[in-house]
Amino acid sequence: MKKLLLTALAALTLGTATMAQKIDNSKDRRFLPANEASNPFNKKSLNKGGEAISDWYSFMDMIDKSNVGSTLTGFVNFMTHDSLNKFVEDDGVVRYGGWQSVGQILDPKDDLIELTATPQNKLSVYNSYKCDSIAFQYLYVRNVDSISDGMGGKTNVVDTVFIAYFAGSQIRKLQFTSSGDKLGLVDWNYAKRLPANMVKMDTILLGVGANGLIDTTRASNNNGGFENSWFSKIAQFPAPAGMKINANPNGSTVANLVGFTYTFKSGIPAVVGTDTAVMVYQKDPSTAPAGMRRTNYFGCRFSQNSGSIGWENKNFWNTSLFALKNTSYVDDGNPNSWKGYVSGNAFTADLFLESWFHITVDTSGGKPGVGFNEVENVKINNVYPNPATSVVNVNFELASAGDVTIKIYDLLGHEVSLLSYPKTSKGRYEIPVNTSNLNTGVYVISINAGNNTKTQKFTVTK
């Protein structure tokens, strides 16, 4: 399915932009990961400082529960600030790097959170929150530690990783008018080939040896020295103070997202005279020409939707970001073109970045963080019969009056049933929900009342 149109909702300005057809990334799945780093953030952290909740949000945990969760394939790719660096692949063909920068935007209100192991972490439009830390899976391969200084000596090579942080109005909300899919984008500086208009940019210098933040990884040489797959690690960084969303008590806040990007620049010149540096060399090392000049490189772990059904992203702005050489070198003056970053759902096969955000509900300044466990406005007492056939009864209680919605999702995150009960008084209720049209399987029932949501799984049999 082609996504041709965008409707821009950046800030409070409405407009339209006609985009080219989806970018074909079918050839991206050629670099394989080896021993992948395990997720260190899969355990519930303790609440601290009187705050309502403090926990890690994994974008990939959400995508695993989406309609494409069963068709994800993991790969790695490499970023090059100058895309002239050569990739000599195992078929002998010389290709060139095309990724300039990557990133992730988080929408902590996403309904998919209800299907993860921490459904209580879903925020509402009433929540003020702050992003304390970010993390991502990376590969940093250091082939060269020193190069000629041009005067007969050597100089140490220092590579650089730029990490930019975004919050609120710095993230533009858009959507495809053809499909209704949401996407979030951040601005791009063409002169520097770096992101623009951020809360802060951290500059991480990578010299010889470990620096405590990002360490060198290595390529797998299991097949006679071939550079055929890569070992990954996970880096974690504290977010700056500006990574904070102050929600309006009436729930009207539109600029309510956070995000980050990272970009790599090698300290080794891509071209010296007529000699172009080789980044990845997958052929037998014995075939390498004498004096072949290598460069250091930095990669990311991502997943690609290998199925025929596109990712459904209709209501929330969880978006992976990719700056490619065909969008990030120059502004072509066409208002309908991509400007630097392209969203992960704008590719032929959707792309998703392995990333994490540590989110804490903000209870400072009189903002109580309504919507989490400390305000138990709704309680599910029972869902029966379980398994159900044609009807499932939902017994629940309301601590205060409000609008109530009851939704049923399948395990792929599709909404299959919706009931609405506006202006419901506090008290205890039991509501029958028709399940006769549902296939046999496991479902999640979700009850939202005011600022609080509760979920419970049940089974349908025929």
C-alpha positions in Angstrom: 0.0 0.0 0.0 1.4 3.4 -1.0 1.2 6.3 1.4 1.0 9.4 -0.7 -0.3 12.3 1.3 0.6 13.9 4.6 -1.5 16.3 6.6 0.7 18.5 8.8 -0.4 19.4 12.3 2.9 20.9 13.4 2.2 23.3 16.3 -1.3 24.7 15.6 -0.9 25.1 11.9 -2.8 22.9 9.4 -1.6 22.2 6.0 -1.1 19.5 3.4 1.9 18.1 1.6 1.9 15.5 -1.2 4.7 13.0 -0.7 6.5 10.7 -3.1 5.6 7.0 -2.9 7.0 4.9 -0.1 10.8 4.5 0.0 11.9 1.1 -1.1 14.1 -0.4 1.6 13.9 -4.0 0.5 17.7 -4.3 0.2 18.4 -3.1 3.8 18.1 -6.6 5.2 21.6 -7.7 4.2 23.6 -7.1 7.4 22.9 -9.7 10.1 23.3 -9.4 13.9 25.2 -11.9 15.9 24.9 -12.2 19.7 22.4 -9.5 20.4 22.5 -7.6 23.6 19.8 -8.6 26.1 17.2 -6.1 27.3 18.4 -4.8 30.6 15.3 -2.8 31.2 12.7 -5.5 31.4 12.2 -5.3 35.2 9.8 -3.0 36.9 11.7 -0.2 38.8 10.6 1.0 42.2 8.7 4.3 42.5 10.9 7.0 43.9 10.6 10.4 45.5 6.8 10.1 45.9 6.3 10.0 42.2 3.5 7.9 40.8 5.6 5.6 38.7 9.0 5.4 37.2 9.8 2.9 34.5 11.3 2.0 31.2 9.2 2.1 28.0 10.4 -0.2 25.2 9.2 0.8 21.7 9.9 -2.7 20.4 7.8 -4.2 23.2 4.9 -2.3 21.8 5.6 -3.2 18.2 5.8 -6.8 19.1 2.1 -6.5 20.2 1.1 -4.7 17.1 -0.4 -6.1 13.9 3.1 -6.8 12.5 4.6 -8.2 15.6 4.8 -11.7 14.2 6.5 -10.6 11.0 9.5 -8.7 12.4 13.0 -9.6 11.2 16.0 -8.2 13.0 19.0 -6.6 11.2 21.7 -4.1 11.7 22.7 -1.1 9.5 25.5 1.4 9.7 25.5 5.2 9.7 28.0 7.3 7.8 28.2 11.0 7.9 29.8 11.0 4.5 28.1 8.4 2.3 31.1 8.0 0.0 32.5 5.2 2.3 32.5 1.9 0.5 30.7 -1.3 1.6 32.5 -4.3 0.0 30.0 -7.0 0.5 30.3 -10.8 0.3 29.1 -10.8 -3.4 32.0 -8.6 -4.3 29.8 -5.7 -5.2 30.8 -2.3 -3.9 28.0 -0.3 -2.4 27.8 2.9 -0.4 26.3 3.8 2.9 23.0 5.6 2.9 22.0 6.1 6.5 22.9 9.5 8.0 21.1 9.4 11.4 18.4 7.5 13.2 16.1 8.2 16.1 12.8 7.5 18.0 9.8 9.4 19.1 7.7 8.1 22.0 4.0 8.5 22.6 3.4 7.0 26.1 -0.4 7.1 25.5 -0.3 4.3 23.0 -3.0 1.6 23.5 -0.4 -1.0 22.7 1.1 -0.5 26.1 -2.0 -2.1 27.6 -0.9 -5.4 25.9 2.7 -5.4 27.2 3.8 -6.7 30.6 3.3 -3.2 32.1 -0.2 -2.1 31.1 -0.3 0.3 34.1 2.3 2.4 32.3 0.0 3.8 29.8 -0.4 7.6 30.2 -3.3 9.8 29.5 -3.6 13.3 28.1 -3.8 14.6 31.7 -0.3 13.3 32.6 2.7 15.5 33.1 5.9 13.5 32.8 9.6 13.7 32.2 12.0 11.6 30.3 14.9 10.8 32.7 17.1 8.6 30.4 17.2 7.1 26.9 18.9 3.9 25.7 19.6 2.2 22.3 21.2 -0.8 21.0 24.4 -0.1 19.0 27.5 -1.5 17.2 30.7 0.5 17.2 33.5 -1.2 15.2 36.9 0.5 15.5 39.2 -0.7 12.7 41.7 2.2 12.9 43.2 3.9 16.0 45.6 6.3 14.3 46.2 7.9 10.9 48.9 9.9 9.3 49.1 13.5 10.4 50.6 14.6 7.0 53.9 15.4 8.5 55.4 12.0 8.8 53.8 11.2 12.2 50.6 9.7 13.5 47.5 11.2 15.1 44.9 9.4 17.2 41.5 8.9 15.6 38.6 10.4 17.5 35.1 9.5 16.3 32.0 11.3 17.4 28.4 10.3 18.3 25.9 13.2 18.5 22.8 12.5 20.6 20.0 15.0 20.2 16.9 15.2 22.5 13.5 16.6 21.6 10.3 17.4 23.5 6.9 19.0 23.0 6.6 21.5 20.1 10.0 20.4 18.7 8.3 17.3 17.4 5.9 17.8 14.5 2.8 15.7 14.4 1.7 14.6 10.9 -0.4 11.9 9.4 -0.9 10.2 6.0 -4.2 11.3 4.6 -4.4 8.2 2.4 -4.1 5.7 5.3 -4.6 7.8 8.4 -1.3 6.6 9.9 0.3 8.9 12.3 4.0 9.9 12.3 6.2 12.3 14.2 9.2 14.1 12.7 11.9 16.4 13.9 13.8 19.1 12.0 17.1 18.7 10.0 20.1 20.9 9.4 21.3 20.4 5.9 24.5 22.3 6.3 25.7 20.1 9.1 23.8 16.9 8.2 22.6 16.8 11.8 19.2 17.2 13.5 18.1 20.7 14.4 15.9 22.6 17.0 16.4 20.2 19.9 16.4 20.5 23.7 20.1 19.7 23.8 22.7 17.8 21.8 25.3 15.7 23.6 28.7 15.2 21.8 30.3 11.9 22.7 34.0 11.6 21.7 35.2 8.0 21.0 38.9 7.6 21.2 41.1 4.6 21.8 39.8 2.2 24.5 36.6 2.2 26.6 35.0 5.5 27.6 32.3 4.2 29.9 29.5 5.3 27.6 30.1 3.6 24.3 32.6 0.8 23.9 33.8 -0.9 20.7 32.1 -4.0 19.6 33.3 -6.2 16.9 32.3 -8.0 13.8 32.0 -11.8 13.8 34.8 -13.6 12.1 33.6 -17.1 12.4 33.9 -17.9 8.7 37.6 -17.7 8.1 37.8 -14.0 8.8 34.8 -12.8 6.9 33.1 -9.7 8.3 29.7 -11.2 8.2 27.8 -10.3 11.4 28.1 -8.1 14.4 27.9 -8.1 18.2 25.8 -5.4 19.8 25.7 -3.6 23.1 23.3 -1.2 24.8 24.1 2.4 25.7 22.2 4.5 28.3 22.3 8.2 28.6 20.7 10.7 31.1 18.2 13.0 29.4 18.5 16.8 29.8 16.2 18.7 32.1 14.2 20.0 29.2 12.8 16.5 28.4 9.6 17.3 30.2 5.9 17.5 29.2 3.6 19.8 31.3 0.1 18.6 30.6 -2.8 21.0 30.8 -5.3 19.9 33.5 -8.1 20.0 30.9 -6.2 17.4 28.7 -5.8 19.8 25.8 -2.0 19.6 25.4 -1.1 18.7 21.9 2.7 19.0 22.1 3.1 16.0 24.4 5.8 13.8 22.9 9.5 13.2 23.6 12.2 11.7 21.3 15.9 11.4 20.5 18.2 10.9 17.6 21.8 9.8 17.2 24.3 10.5 14.5 27.9 9.2 13.9 30.8 11.0 12.3 34.1 9.1 11.9 37.4 10.9 12.5 38.8 9.2 9.4 38.4 11.1 6.1 36.2 9.2 3.7 38.3 10.2 0.7 42.0 11.0 0.6 43.0 12.0 -3.0 41.5 9.2 -5.0 41.4 6.7 -2.2 38.0 6.0 -0.8 37.9 4.3 2.7 36.3 0.9 3.1 33.7 0.6 5.9 32.4 -2.9 5.7 34.6 -5.6 4.1 32.7 -9.0 3.8 35.0 -10.8 1.3 37.8 -13.1 2.4 40.5 -10.8 4.0 43.2 -12.5 1.9 41.6 -10.9 -1.1 41.9 -7.4 0.3 44.2 -5.1 -1.8 47.5 -4.1 -0.2 47.2 -0.9 1.7 43.4 -0.9 1.7 42.3 2.0 3.9 39.6 1.2 6.4 37.3 3.4 8.5 35.5 3.0 11.8 31.8 2.6 11.8 28.7 2.8 14.0 25.5 0.8 13.6 22.1 0.3 15.0 19.8 -2.6 15.6 16.5 -2.4 13.9 13.6 -4.6 12.9 11.9 -4.7 9.6 8.3 -5.7 8.8 8.9 -8.7 6.5 5.1 -9.4 6.0 2.7 -8.2 3.4 0.5 -6.2 5.8 1.6 -2.7 6.7 1.9 -1.4 10.3 -1.3 0.2 11.6 -0.5 3.4 13.4 -3.8 5.2 13.4 -4.0 7.0 16.7 -0.5 7.5 18.2 2.8 9.0 17.2 5.3 6.3 18.1 7.7 6.8 15.2 11.2 5.5 14.4 13.3 8.1 12.4 15.7 7.5 9.6 17.8 10.2 7.8 18.9 8.9 4.4 21.4 10.4 1.9 18.6 11.0 -0.6 16.7 13.2 2.0 19.5 14.8 4.1 22.1 16.3 1.9 20.2 19.2 0.4 16.8 20.8 0.6 15.5 20.5 -3.0 13.1 23.4 -2.5 10.1 21.1 -2.9 7.7 21.6 0.0 6.3 18.1 -0.7 9.7 16.3 -0.2 10.9 14.6 2.9 13.1 17.0 5.0 15.9 15.0 6.6 14.2 12.3 8.7 11.8 9.9 7.2 9.3 8.0 9.5 9.7 4.2 9.8 6.2 3.7 8.4 7.0 5.5 5.2 9.1 2.6 3.9 8.0 -0.3 1.7 8.8 -2.6 4.6 8.2 -0.7 7.9 11.4 0.0 10.0 11.5 0.0 13.8 14.5 1.1 15.9 15.6 -0.8 19.1 15.3 1.9 21.8 14.1 2.7 25.3 12.8 5.7 27.3 12.8 6.0 31.0 9.6 7.9 31.9 8.6 9.3 35.3 5.2 10.9 36.0 5.8 14.4 37.2 4.3 15.1 40.6 6.1 18.4 41.1 4.5 21.8 40.8 1.0 20.6 41.8 0.8 18.1 38.9 -0.3 14.9 40.6 0.2 12.6 37.6 -3.4 11.6 37.4 -4.0 8.4 35.5 -1.7 6.0 37.3 -2.1 3.6 40.1 -2.4 6.2 42.8 -5.8 7.2 41.4 -7.8 3.9 41.2 -10.9 5.4 39.6 -11.9 2.0 38.0 -11.5 -1.5 39.3 -12.2 -4.7 37.5 -13.7 -7.3 39.9 -14.4 -10.1 37.5 -14.6 -11.1 33.8 -16.7 -14.2 33.3 -17.3 -16.7 32.0 -13.7 -17.3 31.1 -13.5 -19.0 28.6 -16.5 -17.2 27.0 -18.5 -18.3 24.0 -21.2 -15.7 23.0 -21.1 -13.3 25.9 -18.6 -12.2 28.5 -19.7 -10.3 31.6 -17.6 -7.5 32.9 -18.0 -6.6 36.6 -16.3 -3.3 37.6 -16.5 -0.4 40.0 -16.1 3.3 39.6 -14.8 5.5 42.4 -16.1 8.7 40.8 -18.5 9.6 38.0 -17.2 9.9 34.5 -17.3 8.7 30.9 -16.7 5.0 30.6 -15.5 3.1 27.5 -15.0 -0.7 27.2 -12.8 -2.0 24.5 -11.7 -5.5 23.4 -8.4 -6.0 21.6 -7.0 -9.1 20.1 -3.3 -10.0 20.8 -2.2 -8.2 17.7 -3.6 -4.9 19.1 -6.6 -4.7 16.8 -9.7 -3.2 18.5 -12.5 -5.6 17.9 -15.3 -4.2 20.1 -16.2 -0.8 21.6 -18.9 0.2 24.1 -19.3 3.7 25.4 -21.2 4.9 28.5 -21.0 8.7 28.9 -21.6 10.4 32.3 -21.7 7.2 34.3 -22.2 7.6 38.1 -19.9 6.1 40.6 -20.8 2.6 41.8 -20.6 -1.1 40.8 -21.7 -2.3 37.4 -21.9 -5.5 35.4 -22.1 -5.3 31.7 -22.5 -8.1 29.2 -20.3 -7.8 26.0 -21.2 -9.7 22.9 -18.4 -12.1 21.8 -20.3 -14.2 19.3 -18.5 -12.5 16.4 -15.0 -13.2 17.8 -12.8 -16.0 16.7 -11.4 -18.5 19.2 -8.4 -17.0 20.9 -7.1 -14.8 23.7 -8.3 -11.2 24.0 -7.7 -8.2 26.3 -10.7 -6.2 27.7 -9.9 -2.6 28.6 -12.0 -0.3 30.7 -11.3 3.4 30.7 -13.0 5.7 33.2 -11.8 9.3 33.3 -8.1 9.2 33.6 -7.7 5.6 34.6 -7.6 2.4 32.6 -7.7 -1.3 33.7 -7.2 -4.3 31.5 -7.7 -8.1 31.9 -7.2 -11.0 29.5 -9.9 -13.6 28.7 -10.4 -16.4 26.2 -13.1 -17.0 23.6 -13.9 -20.6 22.6 -16.5 -21.9 20.1 
